[in-house]
Amino acid sequence: MDGVTSAQARAGVLDDALLSERRTLRLTGVDVARGVAVLGMYAVHVGPHPAHGGLNLAFLPFEGRSAALFAVLAGVSIALMSGGEVPKTGRPWAQVVLRLLTRAPLLIALGLFLTNLHTGYLIILAYYGACFVLAIPFLRLGIPALIAGAAFCATVMPFLSFAIRSHIAPRDLVLWIPDATIETFSTASFDYILQVLLLTGTFPAVSLMAYIFAGMAIGRMNLRSELVCRRLVAGGAITAAVAYTLSWLATDVLGGREEIYRSLIPAAGAAGVSPAEFYEQNVNQSFGTPPTTTLAWEFVANGHSYTPFDLVGCIGISAVVIGGCMLLARRHGRLLRPIADLGSIALTAYAAHFVAIWWFFREKDAFSLTHWLWFGGVAVVFAVAWKKWIGRGPLEWVLHQASRWPGKLIPRRS
């Protein structure tokens, strides 16, 4: 009997070790994806500007896709926090709800602080905070329901947004877009603040929820399975290819782009250029909320346009990156450890690079290959050293400590 008991104990230890190894593998792959998102974000903010042409065009794919990957990974984090493959219920679910409600205002405050630096860049954190609250009613959903939610937010919500904004906040291509700033929160009404965060701002939460739902669905999957990760890569690639192909058909073959050009004739004439030239010069100003001058704007797929084709395409690319990083982590985990370390402090890396831009490039052009290499290199070295000698990232530690109280207020067992 003692021999049987000893064997069972050893088996239990081995099972625990295997479970720990699987969890480590899972987190490593997700952190690698976060690290890729950080480097992609640096490419957009300080790397060579694609508008300059030549080899700089190699950085064009990062436009909009890095931010989308961050948002999808935020959804993955919410799913992992709320139970992973098996959603939490009861007391553990209540703890997660309170943690999200705690983190949401902290992210909003950090986002307002970074916006107040006036770096000229748009900050997404306040909108993330709104998404954390919006995600709460859906924490217990499984994969099919979350995929349905992502599909609805990506394909139907943009048209609903277009219809609503056409009445309450119509805009053309060069109209100023409201953003979540300290001034907005301190002087505007609560209704207007909600309108900006949810619908008319630079990263409207109703659009971001397409990424959040998609990430939550991915986080509910068995990411330890190589087959699941391979399907993520294949499915994501097909999804992105279909979205961008349909966008090309709608705009360049079926006349959508010509309709957009016709809507730009007055503004282009005033600027002394052709509608096509005016479009190329100002298309990035459709950030977050496409113009309401013609429905044809909803068929483009430019980064950050938050049209159905942009949202679906970015979800597909994010699935490819996440699945690919999970597969690579299985085989080259040690080699990818520096990128994973960077991903583990993604919030700190995100906030710190805006502070660095504010400090070093207040009156200068920040776009160059050298700046991207410096930002990425310094961030990776800092992340590796911090992870080795200290552990959790500075801002990650603050969020963790601030959201520990629900565990004390609502213990797992009475």
Residue, then its C-alpha position, 0 to 999 in steps of 0.5 A: m500500500d505504501g508503494v502505491t501511495s508513493a507512486q500516486a504521489r509521484a504521479g501527482v507531482l509529475d502532473d503538477a509539473l506538467l500543468s505548470e510547464r503548460r501554463t508557462l508555455r501558454l504565457t510565453g507565447v502570449d507574451v511573445a505576441r505582446g512583444v511583437a505588438v510593442l515593436g510594431m507600435y514603435a515602428v508606427h510611432v518612431g520608425p520610417h514613415p511609409a509616406h516617404g516611399g522607398l524602403n519605408l513602405a516596408f513599415l506600412p503593414f504596421e499601420g493600424r495592425s499593431a494597435a489592433l493586435f494590442a486590443v486583441l491581446a487585451g481580450v486574451s488577457i481578459a479571457l485568461m483572467s476570467g478562467g481561460e478555457v472554462p469561464k469562472t462563475g460564482r465568487p471567482w467571477a465576482q472577483v474578476v468583475l471587481r478587478l476589471l472595474t478597478r483597472a478601468p479607471l486606472l487605465i483611463a487616468l493613465g491615458l489622460f496623463l499621456t494625452n496631456l503630454h501633447t506628443g501629437y500621438l493618439i492614446i488608446l488607454a482611456y478607450y481600453g478602460a471603457c472596453f474593460v467595463l463593456a466586457i463584464p457582461f460577457l465574461r461567462l460566454g464561451i467561444p461560439a458566443l464570443i465569435a458571434g459578438a466579434a462578428f457583430c461588432a466588426t460587420v454590423m456595428p460600423f454601419l450602425s455607427f455610421a447611421i448614428r454619427s450621421h445624425i449626432a456627429p457628422r464629419d468629413l475627411v478633414l474634420w477634427i475628431p474629438d478625443a478623450t482628454i483631461e479637458t474633455f473629462s473636466t469640462a464636458s457633460f457625462d453624456y458627451i464623455l460617453q459619446v466620445l469614449l464609445l462612438t465618436g472618439t479616436f478609438p471608439a469602444v464599440s469598434l474596439m469591442a470587435y477586437i476584445f471579443a475576438g481576443m476573448a474567444i482566442g483566450r478561451m481556446n486550448l492554446r497549449s494545443e499545436l493543432v489549435c494554434r495551427r488552425l488560428v494561423a490558417g484561419g486568420a490568414i484566410t480571414a484577412a485575405v478575404a477581408y482585404t480582397l472584398s475591400w479591393l473589389a468594393t472600392d477599386v472594382l465596383g466603384g466605391r473609391e470613385e464615389i469617395y472621390r466624388s464626395l471630396i470634389p468640393a474640398a479638393g477644389a478648395a485645396g487646389v488638388s485632384p480628389a485622388e490627391f486630396y484622398e492620399q494626403n488626408v486619408n489617415q484623418s479618417f482615424g477611428t470614425p470614417p467620414t459620414t459623407t458617403l457610405a462608400w467610406e465603410f468599404v475601405a480597409n485602411g489602418h485605424s479606419y474601423t470599417p468592417f474590412d479593416l476590423v475583420g482583416c486586423i482580427g485575422i492578422s492578429a490571430v496569425v500572429i498569436g497562433g504563430c507566436m504560440l507555435l514558435a514558443r514551443r520550439h524556440g522559447r529560450l531564443l524568444r525570451p527577450i521578446a517575451d520579457l518585453g511583452s510581459i511589461a507591455l503597458t510600461a513599454y507603451a507608456a514609457h515610449f510616449v514619455a521618451i518621445w515627449w522628452f526627446f522629440r518635442e520639436k523634432d521629427a521622430f521618424s527614422l529607422t535609427h530611432w526605431l532600432w534604438f527604442g526597440g533595443v533599449a526596451v528589450v534590454f530594459a525588459v530583460a534586466w527588469k524581469k530578471w532582477i525585479g519581476r513584474g513591470p512597474l505599471e503592471w505591478v501598480l495595476h496588480q496591487a491596486s486590484r488585489w482587494p477583491g480577493k480579500l473582499i470576496p474570498r474563494r470560500s466562505 
